[in-house]
Amino acid sequence: MAGARWSLCLLLAINLFNYIDRQVLAAVVPVVQTEFKASDREMGLLATAFLLSYMGFAPLFGWLADRFGRWMLVGIGVILWSLASGASGLATELGVMLLTRTFVGIGEAAYGPIAPTIISDLFPIERRGRVLAWFYTAIPVGSALGYLLGGQVVGCGWSWHWAFFLVVPPGILLGILALLMCDPPREDVQVGGNAALRKTATLRDYKQLLRIPSYLLNTAGMTAMTFALGGLAFWVPKYIVWRMVRAGEVNLTIETEVQQATADANFWFGVIVVVSGLVGTLAGGWLGDKLRSRFSGSYFLVSGAAMLLGFPLVATLIVTPFPAAWLLIFAACLCVFFNTGPTNTVLANVTHPSIRAAGYAVNIFVIHALGDAISPLMIGWVNDLFAGMVDPRILAAGDVGKVYQGNMNAGFLAVSFAILISGLFWLWGARHLERDTQRATTSV
């Protein structure tokens, strides 16, 4: 058990830096955009480049994980994405940063589909929801640290490049530790009371995923949620400053005022994400396990109900002035993070152990291909459509003013409807969960 806890702690630490590397870019979008003289649509491409490589390589690493050492693949991936993050700090133009973010995605693809399978082999199904919830607390904490790191670098007057340089040393250290780990025995499957021989997944096995209703509906719900969350998370720091500019609270012609507003936005949003994320992620995993004995579809019910509550909160945000809007942001984040543990537990519970890594990999490919690979770019495109609708004070600010043109409310409202759709998919899946879980543990 001590070995299992150490493995969980190491995977949690790696996942933490995984999300720091993802969100540190979002924290410095305005200053990078000003230096590169890029449009919102072009900045959205940076998120899309990362996600296209991430989702494209995830199935490959899922396939490799069924055949080679999983910790070895994790270690290689962590070192690769850490070096690529450092290279992002060396970028002097948009095209170079597009390339480095692509390599960050490849490195993270070696981790995303593999880490949950290691945890699933270390902990029994009765505890899996709570353990995976602890693992996924790295999403809010790492994301918050990414926002805080980028915001403080800008707020202190440092070059934005340092936000990327600072994540390299700890990332390489974690990668080396991963390379020193030994793979745990893979979970056995009982057939007729006897332990079944493990087999390597084949194309026919992957096709079985299409016959698991819980897997399909869970993936559909996660896709809709990822579409909404990915777009909002990338643009929220800039959106907050944009709202402050519209309210006349920030003078774009004063550089220090803009830097301080950016730092404050990242700081308070980071605090909200870490608190709401920790509470929501742990509470969701705990409640899903707690209700499992009473409701066979508890993981889906918990996730679906939270998203139905979260949708009106996000929709109302765009018409609520600050500081009251901070309360809505907190409540919306709390609802969104509630699904993290339960939905990933569903993926582990309804897939056969021999194709569990592949199941996670296919899920990663779909939710990003149809989710947050699209939404950051979509919000940027919608905002650019309104670029001509600007205040004369913004035009007077030159290149800095161009960054804050447009109407970001329109893009935010467009993607928020996906939150409602995700909740409906998860409620639909509740009726299938018990049967699909039993099938995954009794068949080869």
C-alpha positions as CSV (number, residue, x, y, z in Angstrom):
1,M,0.0,0.0,0.0
2,A,2.9,2.4,0.7
3,G,4.1,1.8,-2.9
4,A,0.6,2.6,-4.2
5,R,0.5,5.9,-2.2
6,W,4.0,6.9,-3.4
7,S,2.9,6.2,-7.0
8,L,-0.3,8.2,-6.5
9,C,1.7,11.1,-5.1
10,L,4.2,11.1,-8.0
11,L,1.4,11.0,-10.5
12,L,-0.4,13.7,-8.7
13,A,2.7,15.9,-8.8
14,I,3.2,15.3,-12.5
15,N,-0.5,16.0,-13.2
16,L,0.0,19.3,-11.3
17,F,2.7,20.5,-13.6
18,N,0.7,19.1,-16.6
19,Y,-1.9,21.7,-15.9
20,I,0.5,24.5,-14.9
21,D,2.1,24.1,-18.4
22,R,-1.3,24.2,-20.0
23,Q,-2.7,27.3,-18.3
24,V,0.4,29.5,-17.9
25,L,-0.1,30.5,-21.6
26,A,-3.7,31.6,-20.8
27,A,-2.4,33.9,-18.0
28,V,-0.1,35.8,-20.4
29,V,-2.2,35.9,-23.5
30,P,-2.7,39.7,-23.5
31,V,1.1,40.5,-23.3
32,V,2.0,37.8,-25.8
33,Q,-0.7,39.0,-28.1
34,T,0.5,42.6,-27.9
35,E,4.1,41.6,-28.6
36,F,3.2,39.3,-31.6
37,K,0.6,41.8,-32.9
38,A,-1.8,38.8,-33.2
39,S,-5.6,38.7,-33.4
40,D,-7.8,36.8,-31.0
41,R,-8.3,34.1,-33.6
42,E,-4.5,33.7,-34.0
43,M,-4.1,33.4,-30.2
44,G,-6.8,30.8,-30.1
45,L,-4.7,28.8,-32.6
46,L,-2.1,28.3,-29.9
47,A,-4.6,26.4,-27.8
48,T,-5.8,24.5,-30.9
49,A,-2.2,23.5,-31.9
50,F,-1.5,22.0,-28.5
51,L,-4.8,20.1,-28.4
52,L,-4.5,18.8,-32.0
53,S,-1.2,17.2,-31.2
54,Y,-2.4,16.0,-27.7
55,M,-5.5,14.3,-29.0
56,G,-3.7,13.0,-32.1
57,F,-0.9,11.2,-30.2
58,A,-3.0,10.0,-27.3
59,P,-4.3,6.9,-29.1
60,L,-0.8,6.0,-30.1
61,F,0.5,6.2,-26.5
62,G,-2.6,4.3,-25.3
63,W,-1.6,1.5,-27.8
64,L,2.0,1.6,-26.6
65,A,0.9,1.5,-23.0
66,D,-0.6,-2.0,-23.6
67,R,2.7,-3.2,-24.9
68,F,5.5,-1.4,-23.1
69,G,6.4,0.0,-19.7
70,R,3.9,2.6,-18.7
71,W,6.2,4.5,-16.3
72,M,8.9,4.7,-19.0
73,L,6.4,6.3,-21.4
74,V,5.2,8.7,-18.6
75,G,8.8,9.8,-17.8
76,I,9.7,10.4,-21.5
77,G,6.5,12.4,-22.0
78,V,7.1,14.6,-18.9
79,I,10.6,15.5,-19.9
80,L,9.5,16.2,-23.5
81,W,6.7,18.6,-22.6
82,S,8.9,20.4,-20.0
83,L,11.6,21.1,-22.5
84,A,8.9,22.2,-25.0
85,S,7.4,24.6,-22.4
86,G,10.9,26.1,-22.0
87,A,11.2,26.5,-25.7
88,S,7.9,28.4,-25.7
89,G,9.6,31.0,-23.7
90,L,12.2,31.4,-26.4
91,A,9.6,32.1,-29.1
92,T,9.9,35.5,-30.8
93,E,6.9,35.0,-33.2
94,L,3.6,33.3,-33.4
95,G,4.7,30.5,-35.7
96,V,7.5,29.4,-33.4
97,M,5.2,29.3,-30.4
98,L,2.7,27.2,-32.4
99,L,5.4,24.6,-33.0
100,T,6.5,24.5,-29.3
101,R,3.0,24.2,-28.1
102,T,2.6,21.2,-30.5
103,F,5.4,19.4,-28.8
104,V,4.0,20.2,-25.4
105,G,0.8,18.4,-26.6
106,I,2.8,15.4,-27.7
107,G,4.6,15.1,-24.4
108,E,1.3,15.3,-22.4
109,A,-0.3,12.7,-24.7
110,A,2.2,10.2,-23.3
111,Y,0.8,10.9,-19.8
112,G,-3.0,11.5,-20.1
113,P,-4.2,8.1,-21.2
114,I,-1.6,6.1,-19.1
115,A,-1.7,7.6,-15.6
116,P,-5.3,6.6,-14.8
117,T,-4.6,3.0,-15.8
118,I,-1.7,2.8,-13.3
119,I,-3.9,4.1,-10.6
120,S,-6.7,1.7,-11.6
121,D,-4.3,-1.2,-11.2
122,L,-3.1,0.0,-7.8
123,F,-6.5,0.6,-6.1
124,P,-9.7,-1.6,-5.9
125,I,-12.9,-0.5,-7.6
126,E,-14.5,0.3,-4.2
127,R,-12.0,3.1,-3.6
128,R,-11.3,4.1,-7.2
129,G,-13.6,7.0,-7.3
130,R,-12.1,8.8,-4.3
131,V,-8.5,8.0,-5.4
132,L,-9.1,9.3,-8.9
133,A,-10.7,12.4,-7.4
134,W,-7.5,13.1,-5.5
135,F,-5.5,12.5,-8.7
136,Y,-7.7,15.0,-10.6
137,T,-7.4,17.7,-7.9
138,A,-4.3,18.5,-9.9
139,I,-6.6,20.0,-12.6
140,P,-7.8,23.0,-10.5
141,V,-4.6,23.3,-8.4
142,G,-2.3,23.1,-11.4
143,S,-4.5,25.4,-13.5
144,A,-4.6,27.9,-10.6
145,L,-0.9,27.8,-10.2
146,G,-0.5,28.4,-13.9
147,Y,-2.7,31.5,-13.8
148,L,-0.9,32.7,-10.6
149,L,2.6,32.1,-12.1
150,G,1.9,33.9,-15.3
151,G,0.0,36.7,-13.6
152,Q,2.8,37.3,-11.1
153,V,5.5,37.3,-13.7
154,V,3.6,40.0,-15.6
155,G,2.6,41.9,-12.5
156,C,6.2,42.1,-11.3
157,G,7.3,43.6,-14.6
158,W,9.3,40.5,-15.7
159,S,9.2,39.4,-19.4
160,W,6.4,36.9,-20.0
161,H,9.1,34.5,-21.3
162,W,10.0,33.6,-17.6
163,A,6.6,32.1,-17.0
164,F,7.7,29.3,-19.3
165,F,11.3,29.0,-18.2
166,L,10.4,28.5,-14.6
167,V,8.4,25.2,-15.1
168,V,11.3,23.4,-16.8
169,P,13.5,22.3,-13.9
170,P,10.8,20.7,-11.7
171,G,9.3,19.0,-14.8
172,I,12.6,17.3,-15.7
173,L,13.1,16.2,-12.1
174,L,9.6,14.6,-12.1
175,G,10.3,12.9,-15.4
176,I,13.5,11.3,-14.1
177,L,11.6,10.0,-11.0
178,A,9.0,8.5,-13.3
179,L,11.7,6.7,-15.2
180,L,12.9,5.1,-12.0
181,M,9.5,3.6,-11.2
182,C,8.4,0.0,-11.8
183,D,5.1,-0.8,-13.4
184,P,2.4,-2.4,-11.1
185,P,0.8,-5.7,-12.0
186,R,-2.1,-5.2,-14.3
187,E,-5.6,-5.9,-12.9
188,D,-6.8,-9.4,-13.4
189,V,-10.3,-10.1,-14.8
190,Q,-12.4,-12.9,-13.3
191,V,-14.2,-15.2,-15.7
192,G,-16.2,-18.0,-14.1
193,G,-14.4,-17.6,-10.8
194,N,-11.0,-18.0,-12.4
195,A,-8.5,-15.3,-13.2
196,A,-8.4,-14.8,-17.0
197,L,-5.2,-14.5,-18.9
198,R,-4.4,-11.0,-19.9
199,K,-4.3,-10.2,-23.6
200,T,-3.1,-7.3,-25.7
201,A,-5.8,-5.1,-27.1
202,T,-6.6,-5.6,-30.8
203,L,-8.7,-3.6,-33.2
204,R,-11.7,-5.9,-32.4
205,D,-11.3,-5.0,-28.8
206,Y,-11.4,-1.3,-29.5
207,K,-14.6,-1.8,-31.5
208,Q,-16.1,-3.1,-28.3
209,L,-16.0,0.4,-26.9
210,L,-18.8,1.3,-29.4
211,R,-21.0,-1.3,-27.7
212,I,-20.7,0.2,-24.2
213,P,-23.5,2.7,-23.8
214,S,-22.0,4.2,-20.6
215,Y,-18.7,4.7,-22.3
216,L,-20.3,6.4,-25.3
217,L,-22.6,8.7,-23.3
218,N,-19.8,9.5,-20.9
219,T,-17.5,10.5,-23.7
220,A,-20.3,12.6,-25.3
221,G,-20.9,14.4,-22.0
222,M,-17.2,15.0,-21.4
223,T,-16.9,16.3,-25.0
224,A,-19.6,18.9,-24.4
225,M,-18.1,19.8,-21.0
226,T,-14.6,20.1,-22.5
227,F,-15.8,22.3,-25.3
228,A,-17.2,24.8,-22.8
229,L,-14.5,24.6,-20.2
230,G,-11.6,24.6,-22.6
231,G,-12.8,27.8,-24.3
232,L,-13.7,29.6,-21.2
233,A,-10.5,28.6,-19.3
234,F,-8.3,29.9,-22.1
235,W,-9.9,33.3,-22.3
236,V,-11.1,34.1,-18.7
237,P,-8.1,36.0,-17.6
238,K,-8.3,38.3,-20.6
239,Y,-12.1,38.4,-20.3
240,I,-11.9,39.8,-16.8
241,V,-9.5,42.6,-17.9
242,W,-11.8,43.2,-20.9
243,R,-14.7,43.7,-18.5
244,M,-12.6,46.1,-16.4
245,V,-11.6,48.1,-19.5
246,R,-15.3,48.4,-20.5
247,A,-16.2,49.6,-17.0
248,G,-13.6,52.3,-17.2
249,E,-11.5,50.7,-14.4
250,V,-8.3,50.3,-16.5
251,N,-6.6,52.9,-18.6
252,L,-4.9,51.0,-21.5
253,T,-2.5,53.9,-22.2
254,I,-0.8,53.3,-18.8
255,E,1.3,50.1,-19.1
256,T,1.7,49.5,-15.4
257,E,-2.1,49.8,-14.9
258,V,-2.7,47.1,-17.5
259,Q,0.0,44.8,-16.0
260,Q,-1.5,45.2,-12.5
261,A,-5.0,44.5,-13.8
262,T,-3.7,41.3,-15.6
263,A,-1.9,40.2,-12.5
264,D,-5.0,40.8,-10.3
265,A,-7.3,39.0,-12.7
266,N,-5.0,35.9,-12.7
267,F,-4.6,36.0,-9.0
268,W,-8.2,36.1,-8.0
269,F,-9.3,33.7,-10.7
270,G,-6.5,31.3,-9.6
271,V,-7.7,31.5,-6.0
272,I,-11.2,30.8,-7.1
273,V,-10.1,27.8,-9.3
274,V,-8.0,26.2,-6.6
275,V,-10.6,26.5,-3.9
276,S,-13.7,25.6,-5.9
277,G,-11.7,22.9,-7.8
278,L,-10.5,21.2,-4.7
279,V,-13.9,21.2,-3.0
280,G,-15.8,20.3,-6.2
281,T,-13.4,17.5,-7.3
282,L,-13.1,15.8,-3.9
283,A,-16.8,16.2,-3.1
284,G,-17.8,14.8,-6.5
285,G,-15.6,11.7,-6.1
286,W,-16.7,11.2,-2.5
287,L,-20.4,11.7,-3.3
288,G,-20.2,9.4,-6.3
289,D,-18.7,6.6,-4.2
290,K,-21.1,7.3,-1.2
291,L,-24.2,7.0,-3.3
292,R,-23.0,4.0,-5.3
293,S,-24.7,1.5,-2.9
294,R,-28.1,3.3,-3.3
295,F,-28.0,4.5,-6.9
296,S,-26.3,2.3,-9.5
297,G,-25.8,5.3,-11.8
298,S,-24.5,7.6,-9.0
299,Y,-21.4,8.8,-10.8
300,F,-23.5,10.0,-13.8
301,L,-26.2,11.5,-11.5
302,V,-23.7,13.5,-9.5
303,S,-22.1,14.8,-12.7
304,G,-25.3,15.6,-14.6
305,A,-27.0,17.4,-11.7
306,A,-23.9,19.6,-11.2
307,M,-23.7,20.7,-14.8
308,L,-27.4,21.5,-14.9
309,L,-26.8,23.8,-12.0
310,G,-23.7,25.3,-13.5
311,F,-25.3,26.3,-16.9
312,P,-27.4,29.2,-15.6
313,L,-24.5,30.5,-13.5
314,V,-22.3,30.8,-16.5
315,A,-25.0,32.3,-18.7
316,T,-25.8,34.9,-16.0
317,L,-22.2,35.9,-15.6
318,I,-22.0,38.0,-18.7
319,V,-24.7,40.4,-17.4
320,T,-23.5,40.6,-13.8
321,P,-21.1,43.4,-12.9
322,F,-18.0,42.9,-10.8
323,P,-17.5,42.3,-7.9
324,A,-20.7,40.3,-7.7
325,A,-19.5,38.4,-10.8
326,W,-16.7,36.8,-8.8
327,L,-19.4,34.9,-6.8
328,L,-20.9,33.5,-10.0
329,I,-17.5,32.5,-11.2
330,F,-16.8,30.6,-8.0
331,A,-20.2,28.8,-8.0
332,A,-19.9,27.9,-11.7
333,C,-16.3,26.5,-11.2
334,L,-17.6,24.5,-8.2
335,C,-20.3,22.9,-10.3
336,V,-18.0,22.2,-13.3
337,F,-15.3,20.5,-11.2
338,F,-17.9,18.2,-9.5
339,N,-17.8,15.9,-12.5
340,T,-14.1,15.3,-12.7
341,G,-13.7,12.3,-10.3
342,P,-17.0,10.6,-11.2
343,T,-16.7,10.7,-15.0
344,N,-13.1,9.5,-15.1
345,T,-14.1,6.7,-12.6
346,V,-16.8,5.7,-15.1
347,L,-14.1,5.3,-17.8
348,A,-12.1,3.1,-15.6
349,N,-15.0,1.0,-14.4
350,V,-16.7,0.2,-17.7
351,T,-13.7,-0.7,-19.8
352,H,-12.0,-4.1,-19.8
353,P,-8.5,-3.9,-18.1
354,S,-6.8,-5.0,-21.3
355,I,-8.0,-2.0,-23.2
356,R,-8.4,0.5,-20.4
357,A,-5.4,2.6,-21.6
358,A,-6.9,2.5,-25.1
359,G,-10.3,3.5,-23.7
360,Y,-8.8,6.5,-22.1
361,A,-6.8,7.4,-25.2
362,V,-9.8,7.2,-27.5
363,N,-11.8,9.3,-25.0
364,I,-9.0,11.9,-24.9
365,F,-9.0,12.0,-28.7
366,V,-12.8,12.5,-29.1
367,I,-13.3,15.0,-26.2
368,H,-10.5,17.3,-27.5
369,A,-11.1,16.9,-31.2
370,L,-14.8,17.9,-30.8
371,G,-14.2,20.0,-27.7
372,D,-11.5,22.4,-26.7
373,A,-9.6,22.1,-29.9
374,I,-12.5,24.1,-31.4
375,S,-13.8,26.4,-28.6
376,P,-10.8,28.7,-27.9
377,L,-10.5,29.4,-31.6
378,M,-14.3,29.8,-31.9
379,I,-14.4,32.4,-29.1
380,G,-11.4,34.3,-30.7
381,W,-13.2,34.2,-34.1
382,V,-16.5,35.5,-32.6
383,N,-14.6,38.3,-30.8
384,D,-12.8,39.3,-34.0
385,L,-16.2,39.6,-35.7
386,F,-17.0,42.5,-33.3
387,A,-13.5,44.1,-33.6
388,G,-15.0,47.2,-35.2
389,M,-17.2,47.9,-32.3
390,V,-14.8,49.7,-30.1
391,D,-14.6,52.7,-27.8
392,P,-12.4,55.6,-29.0
393,R,-10.4,55.3,-25.7
394,I,-9.4,51.8,-26.8
395,L,-8.4,52.9,-30.2
396,A,-6.2,55.6,-28.7
397,A,-4.2,52.9,-26.9
398,G,-2.6,51.6,-30.1
399,D,-1.5,47.9,-30.1
400,V,-2.6,47.4,-26.5
401,G,-6.0,48.7,-27.4
402,K,-6.4,46.3,-30.3
403,V,-6.0,43.4,-27.9
404,Y,-9.2,44.5,-26.1
405,Q,-11.4,45.2,-29.1
406,G,-14.6,43.2,-29.8
407,N,-17.3,41.7,-27.7
408,M,-16.1,38.7,-25.6
409,N,-19.6,38.2,-24.1
410,A,-20.9,36.9,-27.4
411,G,-18.3,34.1,-27.6
412,F,-18.7,33.2,-23.9
413,L,-22.5,32.8,-24.3
414,A,-22.1,30.7,-27.4
415,V,-20.0,28.0,-25.8
416,S,-21.9,28.0,-22.4
417,F,-24.8,26.0,-23.9
418,A,-22.5,23.0,-24.1
419,I,-22.5,22.8,-20.3
420,L,-26.3,22.1,-20.4
421,I,-25.8,19.5,-23.1
422,S,-23.2,17.7,-21.1
423,G,-25.5,17.4,-18.1
424,L,-28.2,15.8,-20.2
425,F,-25.8,13.2,-21.6
426,W,-24.7,12.2,-18.2
427,L,-28.2,11.8,-16.8
428,W,-29.0,9.7,-19.8
429,G,-26.1,7.4,-19.1
430,A,-27.1,6.6,-15.5
431,R,-29.5,3.8,-16.5
432,H,-26.7,1.8,-18.2
433,L,-23.8,2.2,-15.7
434,E,-24.4,-0.8,-13.4
435,R,-24.7,-3.3,-16.3
436,D,-21.7,-2.0,-18.1
437,T,-19.6,-2.1,-15.0
438,Q,-20.4,-5.7,-14.4
439,R,-19.7,-6.7,-18.0
440,A,-16.2,-5.0,-17.8
441,T,-15.2,-7.1,-14.9
442,T,-16.6,-10.5,-16.0
443,S,-15.7,-10.8,-19.6
444,V,-12.5,-11.0,-21.6
